[in-house]
Amino acid sequence: MTAAVSLQKVSRHFGPVKAMDGVDLDVAPGEFFAMLGPSGSGKTTCLRLIAGFEQPTSGTIRIFDEAVEGVPPYRRNVNTVFQDYALFPH
């Protein structure tokens, strides 16, 4: 089965800081997926890479088996909802 979202050896470095380093991930179509981790663990960076707001330092991101390097955010069929802004307003 083709993954809805697939990361293959994806890294994102900011100078000497490795926000993500060699991440592999497959999310199946229709699968509910959440990322949990401490501040600075790369969650937002990963979402920004999938959405196309940033480009990986290395590795491949695929959406339904299509490599999306260089594809602008408005041409990717993905959405992100951050809990602090939309799900649980204070």
NORQUILIN-V840972 format. One record per residue. N is the residue number from 1. RES is the residue in three letters. SS is DSSP state (H for helix, E for strand, L for the rest). PSI is psi in whole degrees, -180 to 180 (999 if undefined). Layout:
# NORQUILIN-V840972
n:res:ss:psi
N:RES:SS:PSI
N:RES:SS:PSI
This chain:
# NORQUILIN-V840972
n:res:ss:psi
1:MET:L:139
2:THR:L:133
3:ALA:E:145
4:ALA:E:-43
5:VAL:E:132
6:SER:E:128
7:LEU:E:130
8:GLN:E:109
9:LYS:E:42
10:VAL:E:130
11:SER:E:148
12:ARG:E:116
13:HIS:E:141
14:PHE:E:91
15:GLY:L:-128
16:PRO:L:-10
17:VAL:E:126
18:LYS:E:95
19:ALA:E:-37
20:MET:E:143
21:ASP:E:100
22:GLY:E:40
23:VAL:E:131
24:ASP:E:133
25:LEU:E:137
26:ASP:E:128
27:VAL:E:121
28:ALA:E:153
29:PRO:L:132
30:GLY:L:-3
31:GLU:L:137
32:PHE:L:129
33:PHE:L:134
34:ALA:L:146
35:MET:L:127
36:LEU:L:143
37:GLY:L:168
38:PRO:L:165
39:SER:L:135
40:GLY:L:9
41:SER:L:-4
42:GLY:L:8
43:LYS:H:-54
44:THR:H:-39
45:THR:H:-44
46:CYS:H:-46
47:LEU:H:-40
48:ARG:H:-35
49:LEU:H:-46
50:ILE:H:-42
51:ALA:H:-19
52:GLY:L:10
53:PHE:L:-19
54:GLU:L:160
55:GLN:L:142
56:PRO:L:150
57:THR:L:-39
58:SER:E:166
59:GLY:E:179
60:THR:E:136
61:ILE:E:130
62:ARG:E:140
63:ILE:E:116
64:PHE:L:51
65:ASP:L:10
66:GLU:E:121
67:ALA:E:133
68:VAL:L:14
69:GLU:L:128
70:GLY:L:-7
71:VAL:L:125
72:PRO:L:157
73:PRO:H:-40
74:TYR:H:-10
75:ARG:H:1
76:ARG:L:136
77:ASN:L:63
78:VAL:L:156
79:ASN:L:152
80:THR:L:132
81:VAL:L:117
82:PHE:L:132
83:GLN:H:-36
84:ASP:H:-29
85:TYR:H:-32
86:ALA:H:-38
87:LEU:H:-41
88:PHE:L:70
89:PRO:L:148
90:HIS:L:999
